[in-house]
Amino acid sequence: MRELIISLVQTINGSYAQDGWSTGVSTKADFSYFTSLRKQAGAIIIDRRTALNPALPVINAPGKALEHTPVHVLTESDPAELSRQLSKAGLDYRAQHFTPDTAAQVLDDLESTNETLVCESGPNLAYRLLDAAPGAELHLSLSPLYSRNTGSHFSQLEATLNLRLIDVRTVDDQIFIRYAKA
Ligand SMILES: NC(=O)c1ccc[n+]([C@@H]2O[C@H](COP(=O)([O-])OP(=O)(O)OC[C@H]3O[C@@H](n4cnc5c(N)ncnc54)[C@H](OP(=O)(O)O)[C@@H]3O)[C@@H](O)[C@H]2O)c1
């Protein structure tokens, strides 16, 4: 069965970005864990805003480790418009529409080079997928940091998701917590 790993890093006060960037809430240990997840990925999932952010490096650029890994951009908005925007930006990413009802099937059907999908989106898409995908695992990386400024980013999803703890480990001051749906 397909596995969906949802990767998120946050501060102790639940912020997913600092000054508009997740880099601000990440650490060396977190980045190393993030890249280890990438190595397992048969496909990467990101959100529309992340995909269209011109300041971010292209995930599957020629010469990169993920050059041949499909990158899927999941959106509840118009996928045709998103496809146009991606192609105008010269990005070899695939726009894919989903709704809470179709998400599980959409994830099963995504082109992938192996059975592990890794979601690197921000929290709004990440928690929607955790809610919708029965076998999803959340890999939450907790940084030893409290931070709130105008560029902080929080999940706006209104939902209740009950989780089950799979594993906890620490590297330096970073805590990695793995959860599955209860
Ligand atoms: N900490 C981390 O692990 C992590 C990872 C990635 C990014 N980030 C950071 O997150 C920030 C960008 O987040 P993002 O908003 O692009 O990604 P996001 O939190 O996943 O939200 C993006 C998508 O969620 C959907 N959405 C639906 N309702 C929303 C709402 N009320 N508010 C916002 N989005 C809503 C929209 O998608 P559709 O309309 O297309 O359906 C939107 O494009 C950046 O600062 C980035 O650095 C953090």
PDBQT file of the ligand as one rigid body, heavy atoms in Angstrom, charges set to zero:
ROOT
HETATM    1  N1  LIG A 201       7.304  24.519   8.420  1.00  0.00    +0.000 N 
HETATM    2  C1  LIG A 201       7.213  23.783   7.334  1.00  0.00    +0.000 C 
HETATM    3  O1  LIG A 201       7.412  22.564   7.391  1.00  0.00    +0.000 OA
HETATM    4  C2  LIG A 201       6.858  24.440   6.026  1.00  0.00    +0.000 A 
HETATM    5  C3  LIG A 201       6.785  23.697   4.849  1.00  0.00    +0.000 A 
HETATM    6  C4  LIG A 201       6.460  24.370   3.665  1.00  0.00    +0.000 A 
HETATM    7  C5  LIG A 201       6.245  25.732   3.682  1.00  0.00    +0.000 A 
HETATM    8  N2  LIG A 201       6.336  26.406   4.857  1.00  0.00    +0.000 N 
HETATM    9  C6  LIG A 201       6.126  27.830   4.946  1.00  0.00    +0.000 C 
HETATM   10  O2  LIG A 201       4.743  28.075   4.843  1.00  0.00    +0.000 OA
HETATM   11  C7  LIG A 201       4.550  29.338   4.211  1.00  0.00    +0.000 C 
HETATM   12  C8  LIG A 201       3.763  29.165   2.942  1.00  0.00    +0.000 C 
HETATM   13  O3  LIG A 201       2.650  28.490   3.232  1.00  0.00    +0.000 OA
HETATM   14  P1  LIG A 201       1.515  28.385   2.161  1.00  0.00    +0.000 P 
HETATM   15  O4  LIG A 201       0.363  29.164   2.667  1.00  0.00    +0.000 OA
HETATM   16  O5  LIG A 201       2.036  28.614   0.803  1.00  0.00    +0.000 OA
HETATM   17  O6  LIG A 201       1.263  26.823   2.239  1.00  0.00    +0.000 OA
HETATM   18  P2  LIG A 201       0.103  26.068   2.974  1.00  0.00    +0.000 P 
HETATM   19  O7  LIG A 201       0.091  26.467   4.388  1.00  0.00    +0.000 OA
HETATM   20  O8  LIG A 201       0.151  24.600   2.647  1.00  0.00    +0.000 OA
HETATM   21  O9  LIG A 201      -1.164  26.632   2.230  1.00  0.00    +0.000 OA
HETATM   22  C9  LIG A 201      -1.162  26.653   0.857  1.00  0.00    +0.000 C 
HETATM   23  C10 LIG A 201      -2.426  26.283   0.261  1.00  0.00    +0.000 C 
HETATM   24  O10 LIG A 201      -3.462  25.908   1.171  1.00  0.00    +0.000 OA
HETATM   25  C11 LIG A 201      -4.701  26.282   0.606  1.00  0.00    +0.000 C 
HETATM   26  N3  LIG A 201      -5.491  27.039   1.552  1.00  0.00    +0.000 N 
HETATM   27  C12 LIG A 201      -6.780  26.800   1.773  1.00  0.00    +0.000 A 
HETATM   28  N4  LIG A 201      -7.237  27.586   2.739  1.00  0.00    +0.000 NA
HETATM   29  C13 LIG A 201      -6.219  28.354   3.136  1.00  0.00    +0.000 A 
HETATM   30  C14 LIG A 201      -6.104  29.378   4.094  1.00  0.00    +0.000 A 
HETATM   31  N5  LIG A 201      -7.124  29.745   4.870  1.00  0.00    +0.000 N 
HETATM   32  N6  LIG A 201      -4.913  29.995   4.237  1.00  0.00    +0.000 NA
HETATM   33  C15 LIG A 201      -3.866  29.614   3.459  1.00  0.00    +0.000 A 
HETATM   34  N7  LIG A 201      -3.939  28.645   2.519  1.00  0.00    +0.000 NA
HETATM   35  C16 LIG A 201      -5.101  28.005   2.370  1.00  0.00    +0.000 A 
HETATM   36  C17 LIG A 201      -4.407  27.065  -0.647  1.00  0.00    +0.000 C 
HETATM   37  O11 LIG A 201      -4.404  26.118  -1.688  1.00  0.00    +0.000 OA
HETATM   38  P3  LIG A 201      -5.368  26.045  -2.922  1.00  0.00    +0.000 P 
HETATM   39  O12 LIG A 201      -6.173  27.311  -2.976  1.00  0.00    +0.000 OA
HETATM   40  O13 LIG A 201      -4.439  25.887  -4.059  1.00  0.00    +0.000 OA
HETATM   41  O14 LIG A 201      -6.184  24.843  -2.656  1.00  0.00    +0.000 OA
HETATM   42  C18 LIG A 201      -2.980  27.460  -0.468  1.00  0.00    +0.000 C 
HETATM   43  O15 LIG A 201      -2.327  27.615  -1.703  1.00  0.00    +0.000 OA
HETATM   44  C19 LIG A 201       5.894  29.888   3.822  1.00  0.00    +0.000 C 
HETATM   45  O16 LIG A 201       6.319  30.777   4.814  1.00  0.00    +0.000 OA
HETATM   46  C20 LIG A 201       6.748  28.640   3.836  1.00  0.00    +0.000 C 
HETATM   47  O17 LIG A 201       8.092  28.926   4.093  1.00  0.00    +0.000 OA
HETATM   48  C21 LIG A 201       6.627  25.788   6.014  1.00  0.00    +0.000 A 
ENDROOT
TORSDOF 0
